[in-house]
């Protein structure tokens, strides 16, 4: 029996999901720490090979957590520049 495999996500779809995930982490931390958060995105996303996208997500998540926990900032801004 022939089974059609599910469509693979394009790298554009994956980056949109990660961008949303970055925003969700920032919003959650904003709510927890009562510190304003803003995300700015510029440029055109480029393909990322292999597990690098997951590594980028983990690094950004850790950086945001550190900023909220230790910076004692009046606001936190994440800029994604492609």
N, CA, C and O atoms as CSV, one atom per row, in Angstrom:
chain,resi,resn,atom,element,x,y,z
A,1,UNK,N,N,0.828,-1.170,0.000
A,1,UNK,CA,C,0.000,0.000,0.000
A,1,UNK,C,C,0.883,1.248,0.000
A,1,UNK,O,O,1.830,1.357,0.779
A,2,UNK,N,N,0.564,2.156,-0.863
A,2,UNK,CA,C,1.319,3.406,-0.981
A,2,UNK,C,C,0.818,4.416,0.036
A,2,UNK,O,O,-0.381,4.685,0.116
A,3,UNK,N,N,1.723,4.964,0.798
A,3,UNK,CA,C,1.358,6.026,1.743
A,3,UNK,C,C,2.128,7.278,1.383
A,3,UNK,O,O,3.340,7.260,1.168
A,4,UNK,N,N,1.410,8.319,1.329
A,4,UNK,CA,C,2.032,9.609,1.025
A,4,UNK,C,C,2.604,10.173,2.317
A,4,UNK,O,O,1.915,10.239,3.335
A,5,UNK,N,N,3.855,10.574,2.271
A,5,UNK,CA,C,4.458,11.145,3.478
A,5,UNK,C,C,3.979,12.581,3.660
A,5,UNK,O,O,3.652,13.259,2.686
A,6,UNK,N,N,3.939,13.040,4.902
A,6,UNK,CA,C,3.473,14.399,5.149
A,6,UNK,C,C,4.414,15.407,4.521
A,6,UNK,O,O,5.610,15.141,4.400
A,7,UNK,N,N,3.906,16.546,4.125
A,7,UNK,CA,C,4.775,17.546,3.512
A,7,UNK,C,C,5.789,18.065,4.515
A,7,UNK,O,O,5.491,18.240,5.697
A,8,UNK,N,N,6.987,18.306,4.021
A,8,UNK,CA,C,8.005,18.863,4.908
A,8,UNK,C,C,7.830,20.373,4.964
A,8,UNK,O,O,7.447,21.008,3.981
A,9,UNK,N,N,8.113,20.923,6.112
A,9,UNK,CA,C,7.988,22.368,6.288
A,9,UNK,C,C,9.128,23.067,5.559
A,9,UNK,O,O,10.262,22.590,5.560
A,10,UNK,N,N,8.826,24.169,4.954
A,10,UNK,CA,C,9.877,24.961,4.319
A,10,UNK,C,C,10.626,25.736,5.384
A,10,UNK,O,O,10.119,25.924,6.490
A,11,UNK,N,N,11.817,26.181,5.065
A,11,UNK,CA,C,12.579,26.946,6.050
A,11,UNK,C,C,11.880,28.253,6.395
A,11,UNK,O,O,12.031,28.756,7.508
A,12,UNK,N,N,11.113,28.814,5.451
A,12,UNK,CA,C,10.363,30.034,5.759
A,12,UNK,C,C,9.310,29.768,6.840
A,12,UNK,O,O,9.131,30.572,7.755
A,13,UNK,N,N,8.624,28.643,6.723
A,13,UNK,CA,C,7.612,28.271,7.705
A,13,UNK,C,C,8.253,28.056,9.071
A,13,UNK,O,O,7.711,28.477,10.092
A,14,UNK,N,N,9.392,27.410,9.083
A,14,UNK,CA,C,10.095,27.152,10.336
A,14,UNK,C,C,10.516,28.466,10.985
A,14,UNK,O,O,10.374,28.629,12.197
A,15,UNK,N,N,11.037,29.415,10.184
A,15,UNK,CA,C,11.460,30.701,10.771
A,15,UNK,C,C,10.274,31.499,11.286
A,15,UNK,O,O,10.381,32.179,12.306
A,16,UNK,N,N,9.150,31.425,10.597
A,16,UNK,CA,C,7.953,32.116,11.121
A,16,UNK,C,C,7.561,31.531,12.477
A,16,UNK,O,O,7.193,32.264,13.396
A,17,UNK,N,N,7.641,30.219,12.592
A,17,UNK,CA,C,7.303,29.563,13.862
A,17,UNK,C,C,8.291,29.958,14.946
A,17,UNK,O,O,7.892,30.200,16.085
A,18,UNK,N,N,9.572,30.026,14.613
A,18,UNK,CA,C,10.572,30.417,15.611
A,18,UNK,C,C,10.399,31.864,16.014
A,18,UNK,O,O,10.529,32.205,17.190
A,19,UNK,N,N,10.107,32.722,15.043
A,19,UNK,CA,C,9.872,34.132,15.354
A,19,UNK,C,C,8.709,34.248,16.333
A,19,UNK,O,O,8.775,35.026,17.284
A,20,UNK,N,N,7.657,33.487,16.107
A,20,UNK,CA,C,6.520,33.481,17.031
A,20,UNK,C,C,6.927,32.934,18.390
A,20,UNK,O,O,6.472,33.423,19.424
A,21,UNK,N,N,7.783,31.921,18.387
A,21,UNK,CA,C,8.253,31.337,19.647
A,21,UNK,C,C,9.090,32.347,20.422
A,21,UNK,O,O,8.959,32.444,21.642
A,22,UNK,N,N,9.951,33.103,19.734
A,22,UNK,CA,C,10.747,34.145,20.402
A,22,UNK,C,C,9.813,35.168,21.045
A,22,UNK,O,O,10.012,35.563,22.193
A,23,UNK,N,N,8.805,35.590,20.304
A,23,UNK,CA,C,7.842,36.570,20.822
A,23,UNK,C,C,7.102,36.007,22.027
A,23,UNK,O,O,6.872,36.724,23.000
A,24,UNK,N,N,6.730,34.740,21.976
A,24,UNK,CA,C,5.999,34.115,23.087
A,24,UNK,C,C,6.864,34.048,24.343
A,24,UNK,O,O,6.377,34.299,25.445
A,25,UNK,N,N,8.137,33.714,24.185
A,25,UNK,CA,C,9.047,33.683,25.338
A,25,UNK,C,C,9.160,35.079,25.935
A,25,UNK,O,O,9.066,35.247,27.151
A,26,UNK,N,N,9.363,36.080,25.082
A,26,UNK,CA,C,9.475,37.453,25.558
A,26,UNK,C,C,8.218,37.922,26.275
A,26,UNK,O,O,8.298,38.562,27.324
A,27,UNK,N,N,7.060,37.605,25.709
A,27,UNK,CA,C,5.793,38.009,26.327
A,27,UNK,C,C,5.608,37.334,27.686
A,27,UNK,O,O,5.157,37.968,28.640
A,28,UNK,N,N,5.954,36.058,27.771
A,28,UNK,CA,C,5.826,35.330,29.024
A,28,UNK,C,C,6.740,35.931,30.098
A,28,UNK,O,O,6.331,36.113,31.245
A,29,UNK,N,N,7.978,36.235,29.710
A,29,UNK,CA,C,8.910,36.838,30.659
A,29,UNK,C,C,8.468,38.249,31.037
A,29,UNK,O,O,8.629,38.665,32.185
A,30,UNK,N,N,7.916,38.979,30.080
A,30,UNK,CA,C,7.387,40.313,30.365
A,30,UNK,C,C,6.324,40.219,31.459
A,30,UNK,O,O,6.323,41.010,32.402
A,31,UNK,N,N,5.433,39.260,31.328
A,31,UNK,CA,C,4.375,39.077,32.317
A,31,UNK,C,C,4.944,38.666,33.673
A,31,UNK,O,O,4.480,39.135,34.712
A,32,UNK,N,N,5.948,37.792,33.663
A,32,UNK,CA,C,6.531,37.304,34.913
A,32,UNK,C,C,7.335,38.366,35.654
A,32,UNK,O,O,7.287,38.437,36.882
A,33,UNK,N,N,8.076,39.194,34.910
A,33,UNK,CA,C,8.973,40.164,35.523
A,33,UNK,C,C,8.421,41.582,35.524
A,33,UNK,O,O,9.041,42.493,36.073
A,34,UNK,N,N,7.260,41.771,34.912
A,34,UNK,CA,C,6.645,43.098,34.829
A,34,UNK,C,C,7.603,44.124,34.214
A,34,UNK,O,O,7.695,45.267,34.663
A,35,UNK,N,N,8.307,43.680,33.181
A,35,UNK,CA,C,9.241,44.529,32.441
A,35,UNK,C,C,8.799,44.540,30.988
A,35,UNK,O,O,8.641,43.473,30.394
A,36,UNK,N,N,8.593,45.722,30.391
A,36,UNK,CA,C,8.148,45.774,28.994
A,36,UNK,C,C,9.115,45.061,28.045
A,36,UNK,O,O,10.334,45.152,28.186
A,37,UNK,N,N,8.536,44.356,27.083
A,37,UNK,CA,C,9.302,43.626,26.067
A,37,UNK,C,C,8.835,44.051,24.689
A,37,UNK,O,O,7.644,44.261,24.456
A,38,UNK,N,N,9.790,44.174,23.778
A,38,UNK,CA,C,9.480,44.498,22.386
A,38,UNK,C,C,10.404,43.688,21.495
A,38,UNK,O,O,11.575,43.490,21.817
A,39,UNK,N,N,9.870,43.218,20.370
A,39,UNK,CA,C,10.673,42.485,19.395
A,39,UNK,C,C,10.610,43.215,18.068
A,39,UNK,O,O,9.531,43.571,17.593
A,40,UNK,N,N,11.787,43.438,17.466
A,40,UNK,CA,C,11.898,44.114,16.180
A,40,UNK,C,C,12.530,43.128,15.203
A,40,UNK,O,O,13.537,42.496,15.523
A,41,UNK,N,N,11.948,42.992,14.017
A,41,UNK,CA,C,12.458,42.071,13.008
A,41,UNK,C,C,12.778,42.843,11.747
A,41,UNK,O,O,11.964,43.639,11.279
A,42,UNK,N,N,13.967,42.613,11.188
A,42,UNK,CA,C,14.361,43.287,9.957
A,42,UNK,C,C,15.090,42.353,9.014
A,42,UNK,O,O,15.767,41.419,9.443
A,43,UNK,N,N,14.946,42.609,7.748
A,43,UNK,CA,C,15.627,41.803,6.741
A,43,UNK,C,C,14.816,40.610,6.293
A,43,UNK,O,O,13.680,40.418,6.726
A,44,UNK,N,N,15.401,39.809,5.424
A,44,UNK,CA,C,14.759,38.617,4.886
A,44,UNK,C,C,15.399,37.378,5.496
A,44,UNK,O,O,16.619,37.225,5.431
A,45,UNK,N,N,14.600,36.489,6.088
A,45,UNK,CA,C,15.157,35.268,6.672
A,45,UNK,C,C,15.924,34.451,5.642
A,45,UNK,O,O,15.563,34.407,4.466
A,46,UNK,N,N,16.980,33.812,6.103
A,46,UNK,CA,C,17.796,32.952,5.246
A,46,UNK,C,C,17.680,31.517,5.746
A,46,UNK,O,O,17.416,31.289,6.927
A,47,UNK,N,N,17.876,30.547,4.849
A,47,UNK,CA,C,17.793,29.148,5.275
A,47,UNK,C,C,18.856,28.820,6.320
A,47,UNK,O,O,19.959,29.367,6.295
A,48,UNK,N,N,18.511,27.930,7.228
A,48,UNK,CA,C,19.437,27.450,8.247
A,48,UNK,C,C,19.486,25.937,8.128
A,48,UNK,O,O,18.445,25.281,8.082
A,49,UNK,N,N,20.680,25.384,8.077
A,49,UNK,CA,C,20.855,23.947,7.887
A,49,UNK,C,C,20.836,23.181,9.201
A,49,UNK,O,O,21.269,23.685,10.238
A,50,UNK,N,N,20.337,21.977,9.139
A,50,UNK,CA,C,20.409,21.054,10.265
A,50,UNK,C,C,19.741,21.559,11.524
A,50,UNK,O,O,18.678,22.179,11.488
A,51,UNK,N,N,20.388,21.278,12.634
A,51,UNK,CA,C,19.851,21.632,13.942
A,51,UNK,C,C,20.201,23.061,14.359
A,51,UNK,O,O,19.930,23.448,15.496
A,52,UNK,N,N,20.780,23.826,13.492
A,52,UNK,CA,C,21.190,25.179,13.860
A,52,UNK,C,C,20.018,26.038,14.300
A,52,UNK,O,O,20.164,26.882,15.185
A,53,UNK,N,N,18.857,25.833,13.691
A,53,UNK,CA,C,17.678,26.594,14.081
A,53,UNK,C,C,17.299,26.346,15.530
A,53,UNK,O,O,16.942,27.278,16.251
A,54,UNK,N,N,17.374,25.091,15.959
A,54,UNK,CA,C,17.084,24.759,17.359
A,54,UNK,C,C,18.125,25.377,18.281
A,54,UNK,O,O,17.798,25.845,19.372
A,55,UNK,N,N,19.379,25.377,17.841
A,55,UNK,CA,C,20.439,25.982,18.639
A,55,UNK,C,C,20.237,27.491,18.755
A,55,UNK,O,O,20.433,28.067,19.825
A,56,UNK,N,N,19.850,28.120,17.663
A,56,UNK,CA,C,19.576,29.560,17.688
A,56,UNK,C,C,18.432,29.855,18.642
A,56,UNK,O,O,18.506,30.801,19.426
A,57,UNK,N,N,17.381,29.060,18.583
A,57,UNK,CA,C,16.249,29.254,19.491
A,57,UNK,C,C,16.696,29.147,20.946
A,57,UNK,O,O,16.326,29.985,21.769
A,58,UNK,N,N,17.489,28.122,21.273
A,58,UNK,CA,C,17.951,27.917,22.649
A,58,UNK,C,C,18.809,29.090,23.118
A,58,UNK,O,O,18.701,29.515,24.268
A,59,UNK,N,N,19.655,29.612,22.244
A,59,UNK,CA,C,20.519,30.740,22.598
A,59,UNK,C,C,19.684,31.989,22.844
A,59,UNK,O,O,19.905,32.697,23.826
A,60,UNK,N,N,18.733,32.263,21.970
A,60,UNK,CA,C,17.875,33.447,22.132
A,60,UNK,C,C,17.041,33.326,23.402
A,60,UNK,O,O,16.915,34.291,24.156
A,61,UNK,N,N,16.476,32.157,23.643
A,61,UNK,CA,C,15.680,31.946,24.851
A,61,UNK,C,C,16.518,32.192,26.103
A,61,UNK,O,O,16.071,32.870,27.028
A,62,UNK,N,N,17.727,31.645,26.132
A,62,UNK,CA,C,18.616,31.828,27.287
A,62,UNK,C,C,19.016,33.294,27.447
A,62,UNK,O,O,19.073,33.803,28.567
A,63,UNK,N,N,19.291,33.968,26.340
A,63,UNK,CA,C,19.661,35.389,26.404
A,63,UNK,C,C,18.504,36.222,26.962
A,63,UNK,O,O,18.718,37.110,27.788
A,64,UNK,N,N,17.292,35.940,26.515
A,64,UNK,CA,C,16.133,36.673,27.038
A,64,UNK,C,C,15.943,36.398,28.527
A,64,UNK,O,O,15.684,37.319,29.302
A,65,UNK,N,N,16.070,35.149,28.926
A,65,UNK,CA,C,15.909,34.825,30.335
A,65,UNK,C,C,16.960,35.544,31.176
A,65,UNK,O,O,16.640,36.080,32.237
A,66,UNK,N,N,18.200,35.560,30.716
A,66,UNK,CA,C,19.260,36.256,31.438
A,66,UNK,C,C,19.004,37.752,31.510
A,66,UNK,O,O,19.223,38.372,32.551
A,67,UNK,N,N,18.545,38.331,30.421
A,67,UNK,CA,C,18.268,39.767,30.403
A,67,UNK,C,C,17.184,40.122,31.415
A,67,UNK,O,O,17.331,41.073,32.182
A,68,UNK,N,N,16.107,39.362,31.413
A,68,UNK,CA,C,15.023,39.646,32.352
A,68,UNK,C,C,15.447,39.405,33.801
A,68,UNK,O,O,15.090,40.175,34.692
A,69,UNK,N,N,16.204,38.341,34.034
A,69,UNK,CA,C,16.575,37.987,35.404
A,69,UNK,C,C,17.669,38.860,35.991
A,69,UNK,O,O,17.648,39.145,37.188
A,70,UNK,N,N,18.636,39.297,35.170
A,70,UNK,CA,C,19.841,39.911,35.724
A,70,UNK,C,C,20.105,41.359,35.318
A,70,UNK,O,O,20.894,42.034,35.980
A,71,UNK,N,N,19.481,41.853,34.268
A,71,UNK,CA,C,19.844,43.174,33.745
A,71,UNK,C,C,19.268,44.335,34.553
A,71,UNK,O,O,19.778,45.453,34.474
A,72,UNK,N,N,18.227,44.088,35.318
A,72,UNK,CA,C,17.544,45.147,36.051
A,72,UNK,C,C,17.193,46.309,35.105
A,72,UNK,O,O,17.330,47.483,35.450
A,73,UNK,N,N,16.741,45.939,33.915
A,73,UNK,CA,C,16.436,46.914,32.868
A,73,UNK,C,C,15.020,47.457,33.017
A,73,UNK,O,O,14.150,46.816,33.605
A,74,UNK,N,N,14.810,48.653,32.471
A,74,UNK,CA,C,13.461,49.222,32.471
A,74,UNK,C,C,12.637,48.670,31.309
A,74,UNK,O,O,11.410,48.769,31.314
A,75,UNK,N,N,13.317,48.084,30.307
A,75,UNK,CA,C,12.642,47.414,29.195
A,75,UNK,C,C,13.645,46.495,28.512
A,75,UNK,O,O,14.854,46.702,28.608
A,76,UNK,N,N,13.136,45.478,27.822
A,76,UNK,CA,C,13.966,44.512,27.100
A,76,UNK,C,C,13.524,44.519,25.651
A,76,UNK,O,O,12.329,44.466,25.358
A,77,UNK,N,N,14.503,44.585,24.733
A,77,UNK,CA,C,14.184,44.567,23.300
A,77,UNK,C,C,15.017,43.483,22.633
A,77,UNK,O,O,16.224,43.381,22.856
A,78,UNK,N,N,14.357,42.679,21.817
A,78,UNK,CA,C,15.020,41.661,21.012
A,78,UNK,C,C,14.961,42.130,19.563
A,78,UNK,O,O,13.883,42.392,19.030
A,79,UNK,N,N,16.121,42.231,18.934
A,79,UNK,CA,C,16.158,42.603,17.513
A,79,UNK,C,C,16.656,41.411,16.715
A,79,UNK,O,O,17.769,40.928,16.926
A,80,UNK,N,N,15.821,40.941,15.795
A,80,UNK,CA,C,16.212,39.879,14.856
A,80,UNK,C,C,16.562,40.559,13.534
A,80,UNK,O,O,15.694,41.100,12.848
A,81,UNK,N,N,17.818,40.523,13.199
A,81,UNK,CA,C,18.270,41.134,11.940
A,81,UNK,C,C,18.822,40.021,11.057
A,81,UNK,O,O,19.796,39.357,11.410
A,82,UNK,N,N,18.188,39.829,9.904
A,82,UNK,CA,C,18.614,38.784,8.985
A,82,UNK,C,C,19.610,39.339,7.997
A,82,UNK,O,O,20.093,38.609,7.131
